[in-house]
Amino acid sequence: MYRARALVNYFGGQGQFAGWLLTKNAVPGISCASTRNYNVPVASEPFLNGSSSQYVEDMYNAWLADPASVHASWDSFFRNSAAGGVGYQSPPSLAPLGKNEVLATSFLPALAGATGGGHVSEKVIDDHLAVQAIIRSYQARGHLVAQLDPLGIMYGDRTTTITDRKGSPPDEITRQHKLEDDDMDRTFKLPSTTFIGGKEKQLPLREILRRLELTYCRHIGVEFMFINSLEQCNWIRQRLETPGAMEIGADEKRLILARLTRATGFESFLARKWSSEKRFGLEGCEILIPAMKQVIDKSTELGVESIVMGMPHRGRLNVLANVCRKPLHQLFTQFAGLEAADDGSGDVKYHLGTYIERLNRVTNKNIRLAVVANPSHLEAVDPVVQGKTRAEQFYRGDGEGKKVMSILLHGDAAFCGQGIVFETMHLSDLPDYTTHGTIHIVVNNQIGFTTDPRHSRSSSYCTDVARVVNAPIFHVNSDDPESVMHVCNMAAEWRSTFHKDVVIDIVCYRRNGHNEIDEPMFTQPLMYRKIRNTKSALEKYAENLIKEGVVTPDEVKDVKSKYEKICEDALDSARKETHIKYKDWLDSPWSGFFEGKDPLKAGTTGVKEDTLVHIGKRFSSPPPNAAEFVIHKGIERILKSRMEMVEARTCDWALGEAMAFGSLLKEGIHVRLSGQDVERGTFSHRHHVLHHQTVDKATYRPLCNLYPDQAPYTVCNSSLSEFGVLGFELGYSMTNPNALVIWEAQFGDFNNTAQCIIDQFISSGQAKWVRQSGLVMLLPHGLEGMGPEHSSARLERFLQMSSDDPDYFPPESDEFAVRQLHDINWIVANCTTPGNLFHILRRQIALPFRKPLILMTPKSLLRHPEARSSFDEMLENTEFQRIIPDSSVASQSPQNVKKVIFCSGKVYYDLKKAREDRKLENDIAITRVEQISPFPYDLIKSECAKYPNAQLSWAQEEHKNQGPWFYVQPRFETALTGSRDVVTEKESRGWFAKLFSNKEPKPPPKPETETLAETRVVSYVGRPTAASPATGSKAQHLKELSHLLDDAMAL
């Protein structure tokens, strides 16, 4: 009975080994009738219903009593079942096999016909599956045992190879997939996911393992199996696994040798001539130079015309000399300690950038190379390079990145240690930030200054950060130049094919300490003992080529001595130089921008009323196809109120900003606004992108549709990054001076996570690298009871970094304001009217030079009914007002005014209301300082003189140790006393004055009220000192504000 039931269950589809071979798809291979199917549940099998199962049971019982009593077919069926085999055997099929189908008989002897053909055991299937798994294991984990370290330290305990193990592959790779030694000479069919066979479809296991080992476990270790795209994985497999893929000709080998000789020769020349100088040489990774040149050669061959590079200090001089081919005498003069012939304070030689346009001799095409100047903050340059690259692509109309690309060099410790690497990586695929693929080259000298990798990262590799963006990672042994070149070719082709990031990790070592005068044996004695006994890559490669008969020893010496002579000649001409020129090291030259311009003449910023009305109406209108484009009801109300303002000839903050952008776009100036949530605006005031309410991704951008021939307008929400995105926009602004590039912080205090870009690049970039930038930073600022984190943009920090002298009152003249702007490092302003915002944004382009603009922007003033400007303030012949004098009744009888309050920003409206409430309009004048730095000495002086009997106060809402007070206090003193003899010596004049004026400027006239001027002081009105920018309590905030206003109004 039990056996009969088991048979019934068998018919009911109980699974057995290789049941997958009998699934629906495989029916033609095992059955003639495609409608018959035995691998189905009982319920759906008409042959085996309740009565037929009873019939089978009866037949079985009869067979048990007498096998001859049943038909021969049943006898066969029960006999086979009793022996443990398959009861029923279908006749052989004559139907053709479908796609992805295989004859079941080729695997299962039990399914083979009675003829007994094609007997294959289950072991065959298992073994084939195991071989496939082993091939995949090598592709996924072969890098774990690859011989990548030229010192043999990094993987010392895991480099045993198949030959050492007498035939069994390493456990780290194959894990549980194992075959016996006697399987080694069996032949296995190769799956479609490998290319090791070339044209052969099957290979013996021993040969399969040998080829996999040569591909994945020798001197190249590849991580790529995490990539989601099968096409991309196969692309990499094909270029690595195809037999003969690594072979190169004798000419290419000689080229590698020549390049390696130059790279090594340059470092040894510097080491001999300036043995005690820091230069952060490349000894131990000289292969970097041939590698970069290979990437550039292959990329130019594939159509790239311009390459922007960013790198840390190690090897920078060698890259400038041998990759960019910077004239050697200019490099050598940097060691001579000469004075500069031009302005700026300069930077150390291993931070400098350059820009070169030259012929690539290998591809015979012109190539532009820029190395962006970089501070000691190793990875800070990454987003700057990406921004510069993106801008070049944009202005060339290179929407796919085929003409312009970026190469970023990294150190191993910095690549995994610095968060900016991750921030920059995450820009790589964003529509408005992508550069369509970057080639990252890591100089992995397996140590960070003195820190061992075991203490500097938690991941296996320093490159693991790149896995987040599906970038393939090629680890390669620096002592195998041909493997390095193969990987470089692959990287360049990958970038050209898929326009995605790729990483080359050159595993090398650092022959000296962190710099040339540092002693590494203190902390890495064993490593450095090994390094001392290691031959250089050049020596090893030259020996190999001599053995192969590619070159002779004399040829090797000849190449070396020729380069030595080039260096000596360059040093001789460098010794004749008397000055260095900073402009030789400019990384972003603006050809034609400064020529023929009066450096003290700014263009006008006012515009015709027709322009304002046209922009205002376009900005206030729904999309032209408004019937089809459904906009939000709230947006409809906003557009309606904007239109009413335009008709009333006034504008609020959002409209004033749009007028500035629109009028620049009309003049052909590209405007780019970037930052977190800038499309709508953090405070929902901007709405530069309108969204269809029922169709996803359908948008309308009013400012892109103002004029048919306008410049392009880009407004883009960024990733939630400040350091990365501000760096990106800075790089973007360096490329073209005729563009307004703006970064807006979500709240002003969020700029502090980008402090490195602000300190190292924006505030000091021109002084260090004679590089100008007109970048605008919009920082929402103001104490409005929102707590410590959403109040202050840390205005005081920007003012502290301003480079003007608090004790120096510049000579008064017609071009006083422009001269001040030219001489300072950046402009800091806190505007209170949309009209002034309009002018200051347009002034960025109207100036004959470029300076960064740090703009405190409002929050509550965005909708304040009094923070409006009439069109009259924006018309022709109007300009930016550095201060806005009091226009109340007090200004009409200045003799009677008892107090003048100077202030900046939103607090003006609080003070104004307090004055009205207390009816003190006749006694108190309130003057707004809109541009805080450079300080408007001339206007402050005349404003103070206008109110001779008034007590002077500076009012601010920030705490006393914050805000502008410490900046303005000494400058008010200088403006008031004015008695300092400012130009007794020639040296006390600014370099700009020396440059453009032959005459000695006259000392400023003594103030008329000299006796009073000497005694007048400016008192402070505001919150007391505090550690936190603002209180978290609304009640406390209102209490502090009330005290502030009481103090300000006290006479």
LOMAR-442271 format. One record per residue (C-alpha): x, y, z. Coordinates in pm, whole numbers, padded with zeros to 5 digits, always signed. Each point is the difference from the previous one (the first is absolute). Example, Ala and Ser with C-alpha at 12.3 -4.5 7.8 and 13.67 -1.06 7.14 Angstrom:
! residues 2
+01230-00450+00780;+00137+00344-00066;
***
This chain:
! residues 1051
+00000+00000+00000;+00268+00243+00107;+00193-00052-00324;-00312+00060-00206;-00069+00319+00190;+00362+00105-00058;-00049-00058-00371;-00311+00215+00003;+00192+00268+00183;+00274-00032-00258;-00253+00072-00274;-00112+00294+00212;+00325+00184-00075;+00224-00077+00297;+00339+00164-00075;+00320-00188-00067;+00351+00095-00118;+00009+00205-00322;-00376+00058+00016;+00080+00343-00150;+00096-00180-00321;-00358-00120-00035;-00170+00338+00042;-00243+00127-00254;+00270+00163-00211;+00184-00325-00044;-00295-00210-00117;+00110-00037-00364;+00321-00163+00120;-00179-00276+00186;-00339-00050-00155;-00150-00015-00344;-00337+00135+00104;+00050+00351+00118;-00337-00007+00175;+00095-00291+00231;+00175+00105+00318;+00088-00226+00291;+00154+00260+00223;-00335+00145+00112;-00210-00027+00313;-00254-00288+00024;-00295+00235-00024;+00091+00113-00351;+00082-00347-00140;-00317-00147-00160;+00151-00350-00030;+00038-00039+00376;-00331+00076+00168;-00165-00171+00297;-00124-00309-00193;+00319-00049-00204;+00215+00002+00313;-00218-00286+00130;+00058-00176-00334;+00381+00034+00031;-00020-00144+00353;-00200-00301-00123;+00246-00061-00284;+00291+00019+00244;-00157-00253+00235;-00064-00233-00297;+00361+00038-00114;+00125-00085+00350;-00202-00326-00010;+00103-00094-00357;+00212+00226-00228;-00131-00187-00307;-00361+00095+00086;+00051+00364-00114;+00095+00150-00337;+00372-00002-00085;+00012+00384+00023;-00132-00007+00360;+00240-00280+00082;+00289+00217-00124;-00132+00303+00186;-00033-00176+00337;+00329-00187-00043;+00193+00327-00061;-00176+00172+00291;+00079-00286+00236;+00368+00026-00099;+00002+00368+00102;+00006+00136-00356;-00250+00202-00198;-00315-00193-00079;-00101+00164-00324;+00237+00082-00285;-00123+00214-00286;+00101-00085-00357;+00288+00212-00144;-00108+00341-00130;+00054+00104-00362;-00107+00361+00058;+00274+00268-00041;+00135+00150+00322;-00113+00352+00094;+00219+00284+00126;+00179-00074+00330;-00113-00366-00015;+00217-00305+00032;-00080-00371-00045;-00073-00144+00340;+00154-00327-00117;+00336+00166-00025;-00005+00030+00378;-00218-00275+00144;+00069-00360-00080;-00340-00079+00144;-00159+00206-00277;+00206-00148-00279;-00180-00222-00249;+00005-00375+00022;+00290+00006-00244;+00216+00121+00292;+00158+00291-00193;+00153+00309+00171;+00033-00129+00357;+00103+00297+00222;+00017-00020+00377;-00127+00263+00239;+00367+00069+00081;+00047+00141-00351;-00267+00261+00062;+00141+00079+00343;+00350+00031-00143;-00109+00228-00284;-00183+00220+00248;+00305+00000+00228;+00225+00110-00289;-00238+00285-00080;+00002+00100+00367;+00381-00013+00007;+00024+00224-00308;-00237+00247+00165;+00198-00022+00324;+00319+00105-00178;-00181+00290-00165;-00146+00113+00333;+00280-00083+00244;+00317-00058-00199;+00127+00339+00112;+00025-00130+00357;+00304-00212-00088;+00142+00209-00285;+00369+00083+00038;-00050+00376+00017;+00259+00114+00250;+00349+00062-00142;+00136-00041+00356;-00190-00324+00062;-00135+00131+00332;-00362+00083-00069;-00106-00349-00112;+00301-00191+00129;-00205-00271+00167;-00244-00048-00288;+00194-00019-00323;+00024-00376-00028;-00081-00097-00357;-00151-00305-00162;+00344-00135-00086;+00116+00028+00362;-00307-00189+00114;+00063-00278-00252;-00324+00052-00179;-00263+00132+00236;-00100+00367-00026;+00015+00226+00310;-00281-00037+00255;-00054+00379+00018;-00117-00013-00359;-00184-00328-00047;-00144-00037+00353;-00220-00315-00006;+00029-00068-00376;+00252-00282-00025;+00106-00265-00255;+00232-00295+00045;+00358-00015-00127;-00095-00272-00248;-00253+00243-00160;+00282+00230-00111;+00032-00144-00347;-00372-00038-00064;-00145+00237-00260;-00279+00236+00096;-00229+00216-00211;+00061+00373+00062;-00301+00216+00098;-00092+00317-00192;+00120+00214+00292;+00369-00060-00068;+00235+00077-00289;+00302-00203+00113;-00052-00252-00279;+00035+00249-00282;-00144-00198-00293;-00001-00329+00192;-00331-00104+00155;+00143-00249+00250;+00327-00045+00187;+00160-00240+00247;-00048+00111+00361;+00375+00043+00049;+00013+00249-00291;-00315+00179+00120;+00159+00058+00340;+00333+00105-00152;-00163+00261-00221;-00220+00131+00281;+00303+00028+00222;+00201+00190-00260;-00293+00237-00051;-00116+00067+00354;+00277-00101+00241;+00323+00123-00154;+00077+00373+00006;-00351+00131-00066;-00280-00040+00252;-00340+00115-00123;-00315+00079+00195;-00293+00023-00238;-00251-00276+00075;-00206+00237+00220;-00092+00200-00314;-00369-00045-00080;+00037+00003-00378;+00074-00331-00174;+00122+00187-00309;+00257+00191+00207;+00117-00315+00182;+00042-00184-00330;+00187+00298-00145;+00258-00025+00280;+00020-00381-00017;+00063+00009-00373;+00286+00251+00027;+00164-00188+00285;-00061-00365-00083;+00040-00026-00378;+00325-00190-00065;+00274+00240-00112;-00185+00309+00128;+00307+00113+00196;+00257-00042-00274;+00171+00315-00129;+00258+00067-00268;+00369+00087+00036;-00057+00367-00092;-00256+00041+00278;+00240-00162+00246;+00275+00243-00100;-00242+00294+00044;-00088-00118+00353;+00371-00030+00079;+00076+00350-00132;-00284+00152+00204;+00096-00190+00312;+00361+00117-00048;-00110+00365-00016;-00220-00033+00309;+00280-00166+00198;+00266+00236-00141;-00196+00310+00100;-00029-00111+00363;+00365-00103+00027;+00110+00332-00158;-00198+00200+00259;+00130-00224+00279;+00361+00069-00105;-00037+00374-00052;-00227+00087+00294;+00053-00282+00248;-00136+00189+00301;-00307+00149-00173;-00353-00131+00048;-00140-00101-00337;-00223-00302+00081;+00162-00215-00266;-00145-00298-00178;+00277-00251+00080;-00162-00341+00032;-00286+00086-00234;+00175+00144-00303;-00231-00213-00215;-00270+00263+00068;+00150+00220-00275;-00015-00261-00281;-00345-00098+00133;-00139+00353-00026;+00155+00047-00342;-00157-00328-00114;-00345+00110+00124;+00045+00333-00182;+00123-00167-00321;-00290-00244-00010;-00254+00270+00089;+00122+00240-00271;-00010-00288-00246;-00367-00043+00102;-00078+00368-00065;+00076+00185+00327;+00149+00347-00058;+00025+00145+00351;+00091-00166+00331;-00039+00160+00343;+00208-00160+00274;+00001+00023+00377;+00264-00156+00221;+00163+00012+00343;+00359+00118+00046;+00177-00336-00042;+00143-00012-00350;-00148+00334-00106;+00332+00141-00127;+00060-00315-00204;-00351+00017-00146;+00051+00367-00092;+00335-00079-00162;-00066-00329-00177;-00377-00019-00053;-00083+00367-00062;+00351+00070-00134;+00026+00324+00197;+00333+00167-00098;+00256-00147+00242;+00178+00332+00064;-00328+00141+00143;-00017-00295+00240;+00362+00035+00104;-00032+00374+00072;-00253-00097+00270;+00291-00152+00193;+00209+00317-00024;-00197+00213+00250;-00033+00294-00239;-00233+00295+00046;-00321+00016-00199;-00029+00244-00288;-00380+00021+00029;-00258+00045+00275;-00125-00259+00248;+00158-00181+00291;+00066-00329-00182;-00005-00359+00117;+00250-00282+00046;+00113-00166-00323;-00175-00332+00064;-00343+00170+00023;+00015+00192-00327;-00218-00065-00303;+00059+00067-00367;-00165+00014-00341;+00170-00128-00315;-00114-00045-00356;+00229-00235-00191;+00025-00263-00270;-00038-00361+00111;+00284-00164-00193;-00148-00350+00019;-00341+00087-00149;+00116+00313-00186;-00299+00195+00136;-00006+00322+00201;-00085-00042+00367;-00070+00250+00278;+00114-00100+00346;-00085+00188+00320;+00125-00100+00345;-00213+00184+00256;+00191+00161+00288;-00067-00179+00328;+00071+00076+00368;+00132-00258+00247;-00359-00115+00059;+00062-00299-00219;-00338-00075-00154;-00148+00352+00017;+00075+00055-00366;-00221-00290-00116;-00331+00190-00032;+00182+00308-00138;+00137-00211-00286;-00345-00147-00066;-00160+00346-00009;+00267+00133-00236;-00042-00306-00225;-00379+00030-00003;+00025+00370-00091;+00240-00071-00287;-00236-00268-00129;-00293+00243+00029;+00167+00286-00189;+00120-00237-00273;-00346-00155-00038;+00156-00335+00094;-00313-00159+00146;+00147-00352+00016;+00349+00080+00126;+00170-00116-00320;+00232+00301-00031;+00078+00095+00364;+00079-00238+00286;+00146+00005+00348;+00274-00208+00161;+00028-00001+00379;+00308-00128+00181;-00026-00116+00359;+00215-00135+00281;-00117-00322+00162;-00050+00141+00351;-00185+00309-00128;-00222-00188-00245;-00158-00205+00278;+00043+00255+00279;-00141+00323-00144;-00378+00039-00016;+00022+00236-00297;+00092-00299-00219;-00341-00152+00076;-00179+00334-00056;+00172+00044-00337;-00071-00360-00104;-00369+00061+00065;-00005+00288-00247;+00123-00232-00276;-00342-00100-00132;-00214+00304+00087;-00137+00164-00318;+00127+00352+00078;+00332-00107+00154;+00118-00304-00197;+00322+00028-00196;-00084-00325-00185;+00268-00209+00166;+00320+00076+00188;+00315-00210+00002;+00128-00030+00359;+00362-00106+00046;+00103-00096+00353;+00371+00014+00085;-00028-00270+00264;+00330+00008+00187;-00157-00204+00281;+00061+00259+00268;-00140+00337+00099;+00281+00226+00130;+00090-00240+00285;-00332-00185+00037;-00032-00365-00094;-00308-00089-00216;-00121-00226+00282;-00052+00315+00205;-00122+00228-00276;-00294-00188-00149;-00256-00264+00090;-00053-00135-00351;+00221-00248-00187;+00105+00253-00261;+00047+00375+00001;-00215+00013-00315;-00320-00150+00142;-00174+00339-00007;-00020-00031-00381;-00224-00307+00025;-00296+00222+00094;-00017+00138-00354;+00061-00334-00177;+00347+00107-00114;+00229-00290-00096;+00321-00007+00205;+00328-00120-00151;+00271-00078+00256;+00339-00037-00168;+00357-00072+00108;+00217+00305-00075;+00302-00221-00075;-00174-00147-00307;-00011+00295-00244;-00173-00196-00275;-00288-00099+00230;-00028+00365+00108;-00022+00112-00365;-00263-00264-00077;-00213+00121+00290;+00044+00364-00110;-00118-00083-00352;-00300-00182+00143;-00085+00293+00228;+00014+00252-00286;-00213-00226-00222;-00248-00065+00283;-00047+00372+00056;-00041+00060-00373;-00249-00288-00039;-00217+00030+00310;+00073+00356+00123;+00027-00120+00358;+00271+00028+00267;+00282-00253+00017;+00280-00051+00253;+00362-00107-00059;+00167-00097+00328;+00377-00007-00059;+00138-00201+00291;+00353+00130+00059;+00217+00129+00283;+00160+00325+00116;+00378-00021-00014;+00060+00296+00236;-00194+00128+00297;-00312+00218-00034;+00236+00261-00140;+00367-00026-00089;+00129+00112+00340;-00231-00222+00205;+00130-00321+00166;-00239-00292-00069;+00197-00262+00200;-00137+00145+00327;-00343-00145-00071;+00032-00254-00287;+00337-00170+00056;-00084-00334-00168;-00167+00156-00301;+00288+00238-00060;+00264-00268+00043;-00178-00182-00281;-00024+00317-00212;+00375+00064+00037;+00066-00341-00155;-00256+00038-00280;+00114+00094-00349;-00186+00281-00172;-00271-00079-00256;+00227+00145-00270;+00287-00236+00082;-00231-00303+00009;-00173+00089-00327;+00325+00084-00180;+00143-00340+00106;-00312-00176-00133;+00016+00177-00335;+00372-00073-00034;-00075-00369+00070;-00278+00005-00260;+00240+00163-00248;-00228+00302-00049;+00278+00247+00098;+00374-00017+00067;+00174+00126+00317;+00155+00283-00207;-00344+00119-00114;-00120+00012+00361;+00302+00212+00098;-00045+00224-00303;-00364+00086+00086;+00107+00076+00355;+00290+00228-00091;-00203+00192-00259;-00261+00095+00260;+00275+00088+00248;+00138+00249-00253;-00346+00155-00055;-00028+00058+00376;+00350+00150+00025;-00068+00242-00287;-00328+00108+00159;+00176+00061+00332;+00259+00221-00173;-00274+00219-00152;-00188+00005+00336;+00312+00144+00168;-00021+00301-00232;-00353+00087+00121;-00027+00286+00250;-00370-00023+00085;-00277-00257+00006;-00339+00072-00155;-00314-00126+00174;-00198+00034-00321;+00212-00278-00155;-00190-00231+00237;-00355+00111-00077;-00233-00300-00043;-00296+00184-00158;+00111+00282-00229;-00274+00232-00131;+00133+00097-00338;-00123+00339-00117;-00187+00087+00321;+00240+00255+00149;+00142+00136-00325;-00107+00350-00102;-00198+00061+00320;+00043+00295+00234;+00066-00183+00329;-00176+00279+00193;-00312+00035-00212;-00306-00210+00079;-00295-00035-00236;-00345+00129+00086;-00243-00217+00193;-00330+00184-00058;-00226-00111-00289;-00289+00138-00206;-00349-00021+00149;-00125-00199-00301;+00246-00275+00089;-00120-00013+00361;-00365-00011-00106;+00062-00272-00262;+00195-00221+00243;-00250+00067+00279;-00297-00097-00217;+00164-00315-00135;+00107-00102+00352;-00355+00061+00130;-00181-00189-00274;-00105-00365-00004;+00138-00222-00280;-00119+00100-00350;-00199-00326-00026;-00164+00070+00337;-00317-00187-00097;+00194-00327-00021;+00265+00076+00267;-00168-00037+00340;+00175+00216+00260;-00058+00001+00374;-00266+00237+00130;+00254+00153+00239;+00234+00074-00293;-00289+00165-00185;-00043+00239+00293;+00374+00076+00010;+00011+00073-00376;-00306+00223+00033;+00155+00205+00282;+00324+00030-00201;-00192+00134-00298;-00170+00255+00225;+00343+00115+00124;+00129+00038-00358;-00306+00210-00085;+00064+00212+00310;+00369+00042-00106;+00136-00164+00314;+00177-00325+00075;+00060-00225+00297;+00313-00208+00063;-00083-00286-00238;-00098+00242-00277;+00313+00215+00052;+00219-00311-00028;-00187-00116-00312;+00043+00348-00157;+00378-00023+00060;+00021-00349-00148;-00231+00079-00293;+00179+00322-00098;+00336-00183+00002;-00146-00284-00209;-00123+00261-00247;+00359+00132-00026;+00130-00349-00081;+00136-00078+00347;-00054-00362+00110;-00150-00019+00352;+00032-00315+00211;-00170-00030+00340;+00079-00313+00198;-00048-00127+00353;-00242-00191+00221;-00363+00055-00109;+00079+00318-00193;-00258-00067-00272;-00285+00072+00239;+00210+00180+00261;+00037-00114+00363;-00263+00255+00103;-00231-00071-00295;+00057+00343-00152;+00181-00066-00328;-00195-00255-00209;+00232+00001-00302;-00128-00346-00100;-00375-00056-00021;-00123-00359+00022;-00296-00150-00184;-00235-00126+00270;-00115-00314-00184;+00294-00094-00225;+00327-00117+00154;+00319+00188-00100;-00190+00253-00214;+00143+00340+00094;+00008+00357-00123;+00285+00247+00067;-00113+00359-00056;+00353+00148-00006;+00098-00240-00281;-00277+00150-00213;+00055+00377+00019;+00159+00073-00339;+00058-00216-00308;+00374+00082-00009;+00070+00013+00373;+00291-00177+00171;-00079-00334+00167;-00125+00004+00359;+00081-00297+00225;-00174-00044+00334;+00065-00334+00169;-00068-00160+00335;+00323-00156+00122;+00071-00305+00209;-00004+00060+00376;+00364+00104+00003;+00164+00336+00066;+00374-00073-00026;-00042-00189-00327;-00253+00226-00168;+00163+00331+00100;+00331-00135-00132;-00174-00105-00321;-00151+00346-00053;+00336+00165+00073;+00157-00215-00272;-00288+00092-00231;+00058+00373+00064;+00373-00027-00081;-00065-00105-00359;-00178+00301-00146;-00001+00355+00144;-00314+00088-00199;-00234-00210+00210;-00175+00059+00331;+00048-00314+00209;-00188-00010+00331;-00005-00247+00286;-00275+00039+00257;+00018-00161+00342;-00325-00145+00133;+00069+00204+00316;+00301+00226+00029;+00166-00196+00279;+00015-00309-00221;+00297+00160-00174;+00219-00114+00287;+00014-00356-00136;+00159+00156-00311;+00245+00206+00204;+00298-00163-00172;-00110+00132-00342;-00068+00344+00150;+00337+00023+00179;+00232-00170-00248;-00149+00101-00334;-00252+00285+00012;+00156+00243+00247;+00365-00059-00095;-00007-00150-00350;+00094+00322-00178;+00285+00082+00238;+00147-00352-00020;-00062-00092-00363;-00087+00336-00177;-00331-00166-00085;-00315+00211+00005;-00354-00119+00056;-00331+00186-00004;-00183-00268+00201;-00299+00125+00202;-00093-00163+00332;-00357+00067+00114;-00020-00065+00375;-00339+00041+00175;+00079+00191+00320;-00197+00160+00280;-00108-00069+00359;-00370-00079-00013;-00050-00232+00295;+00072-00314-00201;+00270-00125+00237;+00380-00016-00015;+00032-00184-00331;-00223+00205-00227;+00096+00350+00098;+00354+00106-00079;+00197-00048-00323;+00307+00085+00212;+00046+00337-00165;+00290+00074+00238;+00215-00276-00152;-00023+00142-00350;+00078+00349+00130;+00297-00127+00199;+00143-00154-00319;-00042+00324-00197;+00340+00134-00094;-00052+00377+00041;+00198+00192+00265;-00221+00142+00280;+00246+00288+00059;+00034+00110-00361;-00236+00256-00154;+00062-00032-00377;+00051+00323-00197;-00336+00150-00096;-00064+00026-00372;-00269-00060-00260;+00092-00366-00030;+00023-00053+00378;-00264-00276+00003;+00140-00198-00296;+00358+00032+00125;-00110-00141+00336;-00172-00292-00171;+00307-00069-00209;+00237-00004+00296;-00205-00225+00230;-00027-00379-00009;-00381-00014+00002;-00316+00203+00051;-00228-00049+00301;-00344+00161-00005;-00330-00015+00187;-00266+00163-00216;-00337+00123+00123;-00179+00079-00329;-00075-00200-00317;+00133+00296-00202;+00341-00022+00163;+00002-00379-00047;-00073+00059-00370;+00295+00239-00034;+00254-00201+00200;-00069-00316-00204;+00032+00189-00326;+00313+00177+00126;+00174-00341+00022;-00001-00003-00381;+00040+00377-00053;+00336+00014+00183;+00317-00015-00216;+00132-00279+00226;-00156-00280+00204;-00038-00026+00378;-00200-00249+00207;-00316+00151+00153;-00117-00117+00343;-00361+00111+00031;-00205-00028+00319;-00355-00056-00123;-00323+00048+00197;-00268-00239+00120;-00290+00203+00143;+00080+00292-00235;-00089-00222-00296;-00364+00084+00072;+00036+00317+00211;-00235+00266-00142;+00265+00272+00047;+00285-00199-00159;-00109+00103-00348;+00170+00211-00265;-00149+00225-00264;+00109-00049-00361;+00148+00350+00034;+00283-00147+00210;+00098-00238-00283;-00019+00222-00309;+00289+00139-00204;+00231+00237+00192;-00072-00177+00329;+00265-00216+00169;+00075-00210+00304;-00019+00207+00320;+00285-00093+00235;-00189+00175+00278;-00364+00108+00002;-00020+00330+00195;-00296+00084+00220;-00287+00148-00202;-00240+00078+00288;-00075+00347+00140;+00320-00021+00207;+00211+00036-00314;-00170+00331-00082;+00130+00172+00315;+00326-00185+00072;+00117+00266+00254;-00278-00106+00239;+00057-00375-00025;+00112-00141+00334;+00101-00350-00110;+00107-00172-00322;-00034-00377-00005;+00204-00190-00258;-00118-00354-00068;-00002-00272-00265;-00266-00241-00114;-00340-00094+00140;+00044+00176+00337;-00060+00330-00186;-00372-00079-00030;-00022-00082+00373;+00176+00326+00089;-00217+00201-00239;-00320-00138+00155;+00129+00064+00353;+00081+00362-00098;-00352+00048-00139;-00162-00156+00307;+00197+00233+00228;-00052+00305-00230;+00373+00075-00020;+00017+00074-00376;+00140+00350+00066;+00267-00116+00245;+00139-00321-00146;+00140-00066-00348;+00056-00358-00118;+00258-00067-00274;+00037-00338-00163;+00350-00130-00086;-00080-00230-00294;+00356-00086-00103;+00194-00076+00316;+00326-00103-00163;+00179+00178-00155;-00107+00260+00255;-00153+00317-00153;+00230+00241+00187;-00084+00296-00225;-00376-00029+00041;+00016-00073+00374;+00223+00304+00048;-00243+00233-00182;-00302-00155+00174;+00155+00061+00344;+00094+00355-00099;-00361+00061-00106;-00119-00047+00359;+00257+00201+00200;-00188-00004+00332;-00115-00359-00002;+00122-00283+00208;+00113-00293-00223;-00101-00363+00051;+00043-00327-00181;-00303-00228+00046;-00004-00370-00088;-00224-00293+00086;+00294-00242+00030;+00183-00047+00330;+00286+00238+00076;+00272-00258-00075;-00172-00081-00331;-00139+00201-00289;+00182+00303-00148;+00085+00190+00324;+00365-00102+00031;+00050+00074-00370;-00174+00341-00012;+00121+00142+00333;+00364+00077-00096;-00108+00108-00348;-00249+00250+00141;+00287+00141+00205;+00215+00034-00312;-00286+00160-00193;-00075+00244+00284;+00348+00111+00102;+00125+00016-00357;+00305+00178+00145;+00238-00286-00057;+00255+00094-00264;-00076-00289-00230;+00255+00048-00277;+00322+00123+00155;+00193-00289-00153;-00033-00154-00342;-00021-00346+00156;-00323+00079+00176;-00184+00017-00333;-00178-00310-00125;+00172-00197-00276;-00287+00097-00224;+00069+00371+00053;+00367-00060-00080;-00099-00182-00316;-00235+00255-00150;+00107+00338+00131;+00325+00192-00049;-00105+00286+00227;+00022-00010+00375;-00361+00017+00119;-00090+00299+00212;-00074-00060+00365;-00376+00019+00065;-00122+00345+00103;-00027+00049+00378;-00359-00018+00119;-00155+00340+00058;-00106-00092+00351;+00341-00122+00098;-00023+00058+00373;-00334-00177+00011;+00124-00278-00229;+00276-00086+00240;-00239-00041+00289;-00288-00173-00174;-00032-00372+00062;-00243-00262-00117;-00181-00188+00275;-00129-00358-00026;-00368-00090+00012;-00093-00366-00017;-00004-00331+00181;+00278-00076+00252;+00271-00257-00078;-00107-00364-00028;+00144-00335-00100;-00304-00100-00205;-00119+00207-00297;-00358+00021+00135;-00230-00119+00276;-00226-00297-00053;-00284+00160+00195;-00247+00221-00186;-00084+00190+00321;+00369+00065+00072;+00050+00114-00361;-00281+00258+00027;+00135+00119+00335;+00349+00050-00148;-00146+00185-00300;-00201+00228+00229;+00315+00089+00203;+00190+00066-00323;-00268+00242-00127;-00024+00175+00339;+00378+00055+00003;-00005+00125-00358;-00276+00252+00066;+00149+00128+00326;+00119+00361-00036;
***
